[in-house]
């Protein structure tokens, strides 16, 4: 084995194993050399199991040409796995999404959506449209079309900040990965989509921007917002039932 080769490479050729000091050194080296870090499963960035849930604080700013300031909305969303089905080796997880205005209100179910787990990818079917959410293995050089399974324009997703720690308000996460879904900016518009996932937790933030900027000759290039929205979801609670 490799361990033995390594040890033998530094032992004196004629050294005996009856020397207690030498045996102590060997034990120490063997212990250090065999100490390994538990491998990270890429699938744990999107953990899936019945009863798993996540609660998010959501804020959305909606801009329109008829109003000087955006309309700001805030609410909470809960996504929970309520059903798991497996067919030909592919598992389909049905999520229930509920909303409430504040933590003092009752949850109201608003929709269901599904997530399919394949050996090389995660597909999310939301509002009758399939998205290619994650590709495996997680790698900084990997790029894929998030709209491969729907009729929308091609969007090249890619990973950033793999395995990096991150904080969401008061919560800290040791290992996260960022999926940049879109970054299309110019002097007339701004479209950005970024999701962040934490190991063993799943989605912890989702930041979506779709803005049209002023295009007339008086303000083009100023960054003034004409219409559109900015929506961000941040995790506030998660667990399993």
C-alpha positions as CSV (number, residue, x, y, z in Angstrom):
1,X,0.0,0.0,0.0
2,X,1.0,3.6,-0.5
3,X,1.4,4.1,3.3
4,X,3.9,1.3,3.6
5,X,5.9,2.6,0.7
6,X,6.1,6.0,2.3
7,X,7.2,4.7,5.6
8,X,9.8,2.4,4.0
9,X,11.3,5.3,2.1
10,X,12.7,6.9,5.2
11,X,13.5,3.9,7.4
12,X,17.2,3.0,7.7
13,X,17.8,-0.2,5.7
14,X,19.1,-2.1,8.7
15,X,16.9,-0.7,11.3
16,X,15.2,-3.2,13.6
17,X,11.6,-2.9,14.9
18,X,12.6,-3.7,18.4
19,X,13.6,-0.1,19.1
20,X,10.7,1.5,21.1
21,X,11.6,5.0,20.0
22,X,11.6,4.0,16.4
23,X,8.2,2.3,16.8
24,X,6.8,5.5,18.4
25,X,7.9,7.5,15.4
26,X,6.4,5.0,13.0
27,X,3.1,5.1,14.8
28,X,3.0,8.9,14.7
29,X,3.9,9.1,11.0
30,X,1.3,6.4,10.2
31,X,-1.4,8.2,12.1
32,X,-0.7,11.5,10.3
33,X,-0.5,9.9,6.9
34,X,-3.8,8.1,7.2
35,X,-5.7,11.0,8.6
36,X,-8.0,12.1,5.8
37,X,-10.7,14.7,5.4
38,X,-14.2,13.3,4.9
39,X,-15.0,13.7,1.2
40,X,-17.6,16.2,0.3
41,X,-20.5,14.9,-1.8
42,X,-21.5,17.5,-4.3
43,X,-25.1,16.3,-4.0
44,X,-25.1,17.6,-0.4
45,X,-25.2,21.1,-1.8
46,X,-28.8,20.3,-2.8
47,X,-29.9,17.7,-0.1
48,X,-33.2,16.0,-0.8
49,X,-35.3,13.9,1.5
50,X,-38.9,13.6,2.6
51,X,-39.8,16.2,5.3
52,X,-36.9,18.5,4.6
53,X,-37.9,22.2,4.7
54,X,-36.5,25.6,4.3
55,X,-38.0,29.0,5.2
56,X,-37.0,32.2,3.5
57,X,-37.5,35.9,4.0
58,X,-38.4,37.4,0.7
59,X,-38.2,41.0,-0.4
60,X,-39.1,42.4,-3.8
61,X,-38.8,45.9,-5.2
62,X,-41.1,46.6,-8.2
63,X,-40.3,49.6,-10.4
64,X,-42.6,51.3,-12.9
65,X,-42.4,54.4,-15.0
66,X,-45.5,55.8,-13.4
67,X,-44.0,55.9,-9.9
68,X,-40.9,57.6,-8.6
69,X,-40.1,55.0,-5.9
70,X,-40.4,51.3,-6.1
71,X,-43.2,49.4,-4.4
72,X,-41.5,47.2,-1.8
73,X,-43.1,43.9,-0.8
74,X,-42.0,41.5,1.9
75,X,-43.2,38.0,2.9
76,X,-41.9,34.6,3.9
77,X,-41.9,31.4,1.9
78,X,-41.5,27.8,3.0
79,X,-40.5,25.0,0.7
80,X,-41.0,21.5,2.0
81,X,-40.6,18.0,0.5
82,X,-43.9,16.3,0.8
83,X,-43.5,13.3,-1.5
84,X,-40.7,11.2,-3.0
85,X,-41.2,8.9,-6.0
86,X,-38.5,6.8,-7.8
87,X,-38.8,5.5,-11.3
88,X,-36.0,3.7,-13.2
89,X,-33.4,5.0,-10.8
90,X,-34.5,8.7,-11.0
91,X,-36.0,10.2,-7.8
92,X,-38.6,12.9,-8.1
93,X,-39.2,15.1,-5.0
94,X,-42.4,17.0,-4.8
95,X,-42.2,20.3,-2.9
96,X,-45.0,22.3,-1.3
97,X,-44.5,26.1,-1.3
98,X,-46.4,28.1,1.3
99,X,-46.4,31.8,2.0
100,X,-47.2,34.1,4.9
101,X,-46.8,37.8,5.5
102,X,-45.0,37.5,8.9
103,X,-44.0,34.8,11.3
104,X,-47.2,35.6,13.3
105,X,-49.4,34.5,10.4
106,X,-50.6,31.0,9.2
107,X,-48.9,29.4,6.2
108,X,-51.0,29.3,3.0
109,X,-50.1,26.8,0.4
110,X,-49.7,28.5,-3.0
111,X,-48.1,25.8,-5.3
112,X,-46.3,22.6,-5.8
113,X,-43.1,22.0,-7.8
114,X,-40.8,19.1,-8.4
115,X,-37.1,18.4,-8.3
116,X,-35.5,15.5,-10.1
117,X,-32.2,14.1,-9.0
118,X,-30.0,12.4,-11.6
119,X,-26.4,11.3,-11.2
120,X,-25.1,14.3,-13.2
121,X,-27.7,17.0,-12.6
122,X,-30.6,18.5,-10.7
123,X,-33.7,19.5,-12.7
124,X,-36.4,21.8,-11.2
125,X,-39.9,21.9,-12.7
126,X,-41.4,25.2,-11.6
127,X,-44.7,26.5,-13.0
128,X,-44.6,23.9,-15.8
129,X,-41.1,25.0,-16.9
130,X,-38.0,22.8,-16.4
131,X,-34.7,24.4,-15.3
132,X,-31.3,22.7,-15.2
133,X,-30.5,23.9,-11.7
134,X,-27.2,22.2,-11.0
135,X,-24.6,20.0,-12.8
136,X,-22.3,17.5,-11.3
137,X,-19.5,17.2,-10.4
138,X,-19.3,20.7,-9.0
139,X,-16.3,22.3,-10.8
140,X,-15.3,25.9,-11.5
141,X,-14.7,25.1,-15.2
142,X,-18.1,23.6,-15.7
143,X,-20.7,25.5,-17.7
144,X,-24.2,24.4,-18.8
145,X,-27.4,25.8,-20.3
146,X,-29.9,26.3,-17.5
147,X,-32.7,26.4,-20.1
148,X,-31.8,23.1,-21.9
149,X,-35.1,21.6,-21.0
150,X,-37.4,24.6,-21.7
151,X,-38.2,27.0,-24.5
152,X,-36.4,30.0,-23.1
153,X,-33.2,31.6,-24.5
154,X,-30.0,29.9,-23.6
155,X,-28.5,30.9,-20.3
156,X,-25.0,29.7,-19.4
157,X,-24.8,28.7,-15.8
158,X,-21.5,28.3,-14.0
159,X,-20.1,27.8,-10.5
160,X,-18.2,30.3,-8.4
161,X,-16.7,30.4,-4.9
162,X,-16.8,26.6,-4.5
163,X,-16.4,25.4,-0.9
164,X,-16.2,28.9,0.5
165,X,-17.7,30.0,3.9
166,X,-20.6,32.5,3.7
167,X,-23.0,34.3,6.0
168,X,-26.6,35.1,5.6
169,X,-27.5,37.7,8.1
170,X,-26.7,36.1,11.5
171,X,-26.3,32.6,10.1
172,X,-22.9,31.2,9.1
173,X,-22.2,28.3,6.6
174,X,-18.9,26.6,6.4
175,X,-19.0,25.4,2.8
176,X,-21.1,27.1,0.0
177,X,-21.2,27.2,-3.7
178,X,-22.6,30.0,-5.9
179,X,-24.4,29.4,-9.2
180,X,-24.3,32.4,-11.5
181,X,-27.3,31.9,-13.8
182,X,-27.2,35.2,-15.6
183,X,-25.2,38.4,-15.9
184,X,-26.4,40.5,-18.7
185,X,-25.8,44.2,-18.1
186,X,-25.6,47.2,-20.4
187,X,-26.5,50.9,-20.4
188,X,-30.1,50.1,-21.1
189,X,-30.8,47.0,-18.9
190,X,-29.6,44.9,-16.0
191,X,-30.4,41.2,-15.8
192,X,-28.6,39.2,-13.0
193,X,-29.5,35.9,-11.4
194,X,-27.4,34.4,-8.6
195,X,-28.1,31.5,-6.3
196,X,-26.1,30.3,-3.3
197,X,-26.2,26.8,-1.8
198,X,-24.7,25.6,1.4
199,X,-23.4,22.1,2.1
200,X,-26.0,20.0,4.0
201,X,-28.6,22.9,3.7
202,X,-29.4,23.6,0.1
203,X,-30.5,27.0,-1.3
204,X,-29.6,29.7,1.1
205,X,-30.0,32.8,-1.1
206,X,-31.6,33.7,-4.4
207,X,-31.0,37.1,-5.9
208,X,-32.8,38.0,-9.1
209,X,-32.6,41.3,-10.9
210,X,-34.5,42.3,-14.1
211,X,-34.4,46.0,-14.7
212,X,-34.9,48.2,-17.7
213,X,-32.9,51.5,-17.5
214,X,-33.7,54.9,-18.9
215,X,-33.1,54.9,-22.7
216,X,-34.0,58.4,-23.8
217,X,-31.3,60.9,-24.7
218,X,-31.6,62.9,-21.5
219,X,-30.7,60.0,-19.2
220,X,-29.3,57.1,-21.1
221,X,-26.3,55.7,-19.3
222,X,-27.2,57.3,-16.0
223,X,-28.4,54.0,-14.5
224,X,-31.9,55.4,-13.8
225,X,-34.4,52.6,-13.5
226,X,-37.5,52.8,-15.7
227,X,-39.2,49.5,-14.8
228,X,-38.5,46.0,-13.6
229,X,-37.9,44.2,-10.3
230,X,-35.3,43.1,-7.8
231,X,-36.2,40.0,-5.7
232,X,-34.1,38.4,-3.0
233,X,-34.8,35.3,-0.9
234,X,-32.7,34.6,2.2
235,X,-32.9,31.5,4.4
236,X,-34.0,32.1,8.0
237,X,-34.7,28.5,9.1
238,X,-34.2,24.9,7.8
239,X,-34.5,21.4,9.0
240,X,-36.3,18.0,8.7
241,X,-39.6,16.8,10.1
